[in-house]
């Protein structure tokens, strides 16, 4: 009788301990989620929608690549899940979308967007308050100039792009023609990235390069008619033009009007800035003849070392090439994946800390010129380099840096 009671108590105690052990294990299992959510907040409607669609294609390819390779290993093979939000066509709508995103997706560990710098400036006010690590390809230096801790800029900033683009263009001109340009024309819109680019030009770049700005026009997008802007160029006779527009429709109008006035890129070198200048959509609406010779300075573009990835993207999407926007989205997913692996936990603060500690020359670093991935105290990618492409025979090809160039540059046809 006594033995039976003792055994019963012992069994009960053992069961109790087992129950306690099971309870202790449950939180550990909760740290190994079956899926981990990251967000993409980009324009999917309005004049910048094409850029958002291209980012979507690159992001979805990266998500599938991560998941088919076994997911996040340090989280037991957890799969990445992409949640998508539309910025719409204004900074106010972008901010509202960011607010919905953080409210509706409390388990997000990170995200990326918003393409246009003005949208990114607005949305990151929200993501920063939520301590949500946020990657962006946007160019404005103001994005990472506000002391934010959770914003990471993978592009060279617009002032750096101004610092780098103009000397590259000058060198190309001198190599091809034997003389350096002395006069430049500038037409650009009033968005944040263009303003940052122009500020660097005005403060020191033009002076450093001994250039005189014989045309310097600013417009508020979207552009309805480029006639007045381009007419001013004809009499000023610059040696080349910097076109700081930020959308495909504006790129089209400017390119068409320059050609209409006999100043297409085969006669007057036209230099755009930003990934929108290299989209298939621009070719579709403008035409190969009008784009021939247009050069573009931008923050990234697939070089010859990414031929295999480019081919997979083209086969999957039926797009004619893998470009700036899709490449950045692919890279951002891979950076978040790497940070999750290093953090070993699906917590946004830990993921952000892992991003701050990255110092890589492999993995996602290979998706950038220079093959180095590290962020400084402001959240800017260290040693970020410019890429130059040029429209040649109906396709944008890399012409700089030389180690990834797919073709030599043509100054004039």
Residue pairs with C-beta under 8 A, 6 or more apart in sequence:
31 75
31 345
31 346
32 75
32 76
32 78
33 75
33 78
33 346
34 78
34 79
35 78
35 79
35 80
35 81
36 72
36 75
36 78
36 79
36 80
36 81
36 109
36 340
36 346
37 81
37 82
37 83
37 105
37 107
37 108
37 109
38 80
38 81
38 82
38 83
38 108
38 109
38 110
38 111
38 112
38 333
38 336
39 82
39 83
39 84
39 85
39 101
39 105
39 108
39 110
39 111
39 112
39 113
39 132
40 55
40 56
40 59
40 82
40 83
40 84
40 85
40 111
40 112
40 113
40 329
41 84
41 85
41 86
41 87
41 94
41 97
41 98
41 101
41 111
41 112
41 113
41 114
41 123
42 51
42 52
42 55
42 56
42 84
42 86
42 87
42 113
42 114
42 115
43 49
43 51
43 52
43 86
43 87
43 88
43 89
43 114
43 115
43 116
43 119
44 52
44 53
44 56
44 84
44 86
44 87
45 86
45 88
45 89
46 88
46 89
46 90
47 89
47 221
47 222
47 247
47 248
47 249
48 87
48 89
48 115
48 116
48 246
48 247
48 276
50 248
50 276
50 279
50 281
51 115
51 116
51 275
51 276
51 279
51 325
52 86
52 87
52 115
54 275
54 279
54 319
54 323
54 325
54 326
54 329
55 113
55 115
55 325
55 326
55 328
55 329
56 84
56 329
57 313
57 316
57 317
57 319
57 326
57 329
58 313
58 322
58 325
58 326
58 327
58 328
58 329
58 330
58 333
59 82
59 112
59 329
59 330
59 332
59 333
60 82
61 312
61 313
61 316
61 317
61 326
61 330
62 329
62 330
62 331
62 332
62 333
62 334
62 337
63 80
63 81
63 82
63 333
66 72
66 79
66 80
66 333
66 334
66 337
67 79
67 80
70 77
71 77
71 78
71 79
71 80
72 78
72 79
72 80
72 337
72 340
72 341
73 341
74 340
74 341
74 342
74 343
74 344
75 340
75 344
75 345
75 346
78 346
80 333
80 336
80 337
82 333
83 101
83 105
83 108
85 97
85 98
85 100
85 101
86 97
87 93
87 94
87 97
87 113
87 114
87 115
87 116
87 119
87 123
88 94
88 97
90 119
91 118
91 119
91 121
91 122
92 122
94 114
94 118
94 119
94 120
94 122
94 123
95 122
95 123
95 125
95 126
97 123
98 122
98 123
98 124
98 125
98 126
98 127
99 126
101 108
101 111
101 126
102 108
102 126
102 127
102 130
102 132
107 346
108 132
108 348
109 133
109 336
109 340
109 346
109 347
109 348
109 351
110 132
110 133
110 134
110 135
110 336
110 339
110 348
110 351
110 352
110 355
111 127
111 132
111 133
111 134
111 135
111 336
112 134
112 135
112 136
112 137
112 329
112 332
112 333
112 336
113 119
113 120
113 123
113 134
113 136
114 120
114 122
114 123
114 136
114 138
115 137
115 138
115 325
116 138
116 191
116 192
116 193
116 246
117 138
117 139
117 140
117 142
117 143
117 158
117 191
117 192
117 193
117 196
118 140
118 191
118 192
118 193
119 138
120 136
120 138
120 140
120 143
121 138
121 140
121 142
121 143
121 192
123 134
124 134
124 136
124 143
124 148
124 151
127 134
127 150
127 151
128 134
128 148
128 149
128 150
128 151
130 348
131 149
131 150
131 348
131 349
131 352
132 150
132 348
133 150
133 152
133 336
133 339
133 348
133 351
133 352
133 355
134 150
134 151
134 152
135 152
135 154
135 332
135 335
135 336
135 355
136 143
136 151
136 152
136 153
136 154
136 155
137 154
137 155
137 275
137 299
137 300
137 324
137 325
137 328
137 332
138 153
138 155
138 192
138 193
139 155
139 156
139 157
139 158
139 161
139 193
139 196
139 197
139 274
139 299
140 157
140 158
140 192
140 193
140 195
140 196
141 157
141 158
141 159
141 160
141 196
142 192
142 196
143 151
143 153
144 151
144 152
144 153
144 157
144 378
144 379
144 380
145 378
148 379
149 352
149 379
150 348
150 352
150 379
151 379
152 335
152 355
152 375
152 379
152 381
153 378
153 379
153 380
153 381
154 299
154 300
154 328
154 331
154 332
154 335
154 368
154 381
154 384
155 161
155 299
155 300
155 328
155 381
155 384
156 164
156 299
156 381
156 384
156 385
156 386
157 196
157 380
158 193
158 194
158 196
158 197
158 200
159 196
159 197
159 199
159 200
160 200
160 384
160 386
161 197
161 273
161 297
161 299
161 386
162 197
162 198
162 200
162 201
162 205
163 200
163 205
164 297
164 385
164 386
165 242
165 271
165 273
165 297
165 386
165 388
166 184
166 201
166 205
166 206
166 209
166 211
166 242
167 209
168 297
168 386
168 388
168 400
169 181
169 240
169 269
169 271
169 295
169 297
170 180
170 181
170 209
170 211
172 295
172 388
172 399
172 400
172 409
172 411
173 179
173 180
173 181
173 239
173 240
173 269
173 411
174 180
175 411
176 409
176 410
176 411
176 412
177 411
177 412
180 210
181 211
181 238
181 239
181 240
182 210
182 211
182 212
182 239
183 211
183 212
183 213
183 214
183 236
183 237
183 238
183 239
184 206
184 211
184 212
184 213
184 214
184 238
184 239
184 240
184 241
184 242
185 213
185 214
185 215
185 216
185 233
185 236
185 238
185 240
185 241
185 242
186 198
186 201
186 213
186 215
186 216
186 217
186 241
186 242
186 244
187 215
187 217
187 219
187 229
187 230
187 233
187 241
187 242
187 243
187 244
187 245
187 254
188 194
188 197
188 198
188 217
188 218
188 219
188 242
188 243
188 244
188 245
189 218
189 219
189 220
189 221
189 223
189 244
189 245
189 246
189 250
190 218
190 219
190 220
190 221
191 221
191 246
193 246
193 274
194 244
194 245
194 246
194 273
197 244
197 273
198 218
198 244
201 213
201 242
205 211
206 212
206 213
214 236
214 237
214 238
215 232
215 233
215 236
215 238
215 241
217 229
217 232
219 229
221 245
221 246
221 247
221 250
222 247
222 249
222 250
223 229
223 245
223 249
223 250
223 253
223 254
225 253
226 253
226 254
226 256
226 257
227 257
229 254
229 257
230 254
230 257
230 258
230 260
230 261
230 263
231 261
233 241
233 258
233 261
233 263
233 268
234 261
234 263
238 268
239 269
240 268
240 269
240 270
240 271
241 258
241 268
241 269
241 270
241 271
242 271
242 273
243 251
243 254
243 270
243 271
243 272
243 273
244 272
244 273
245 251
245 254
245 272
245 274
245 276
246 274
246 276
247 276
248 276
248 279
248 281
248 282
248 285
249 285
251 272
251 276
251 277
251 282
251 286
252 282
252 285
252 286
255 264
255 265
255 270
255 286
255 290
255 291
255 294
256 286
256 290
258 264
258 265
258 268
258 270
259 290
264 270
264 290
264 292
264 293
265 291
265 292
265 293
265 294
265 295
265 391
266 292
266 293
266 412
266 413
267 412
269 293
269 295
269 411
269 412
270 293
270 294
270 295
271 294
271 295
271 296
271 297
272 294
272 295
272 296
272 297
273 296
273 297
273 298
274 296
274 298
274 324
275 298
275 299
275 323
275 324
275 325
275 328
276 282
276 325
277 294
277 296
277 298
277 389
277 396
278 296
278 298
278 301
278 323
278 324
278 389
278 396
279 323
279 325
280 319
280 320
280 321
280 323
282 291
283 291
283 320
283 394
283 395
288 391
288 393
288 394
291 391
291 394
292 391
292 392
292 393
292 413
293 390
293 391
293 392
293 410
293 412
293 413
294 390
294 391
295 388
295 389
295 390
295 391
295 399
295 409
296 388
296 389
296 390
296 391
296 396
297 386
297 387
297 388
298 324
298 386
298 387
298 388
298 389
299 324
299 328
299 384
299 386
299 387
300 324
300 327
300 328
300 331
300 367
300 368
300 369
300 387
301 323
301 324
301 327
301 387
301 389
301 396
301 398
302 309
302 310
302 321
302 322
302 323
302 327
302 398
303 369
303 387
303 398
303 401
303 403
303 404
303 405
303 406
304 398
304 404
304 405
304 406
305 366
305 404
306 322
306 327
306 366
306 367
309 322
309 330
310 321
310 322
313 319
313 322
313 326
313 330
314 320
314 321
314 322
317 326
319 326
320 395
321 395
321 396
323 396
327 367
330 367
331 364
331 367
331 368
334 363
334 364
334 367
335 355
335 358
335 364
335 373
336 351
337 364
338 354
338 358
338 360
338 363
338 364
339 351
339 352
339 354
339 355
339 358
340 346
340 351
340 354
342 354
342 357
342 358
343 350
343 351
343 353
343 354
344 350
355 375
356 375
358 373
358 374
358 375
359 373
359 374
360 372
360 373
360 374
361 371
361 372
361 373
362 371
363 373
364 373
365 371
365 372
365 373
368 381
368 384
368 385
369 385
369 386
369 387
369 401
369 404
370 383
370 384
370 385
372 382
372 383
373 381
374 381
374 382
374 383
375 381
375 382
376 382
385 401
386 400
387 398
387 400
387 401
387 404
388 398
388 399
388 400
388 409
389 396
389 397
389 398
389 399
390 396
390 397
390 399
390 407
390 409
390 410
392 407
392 410
397 406
397 407
398 404
398 405
398 406
398 407
399 405
399 406
399 407
399 408
399 409
400 409
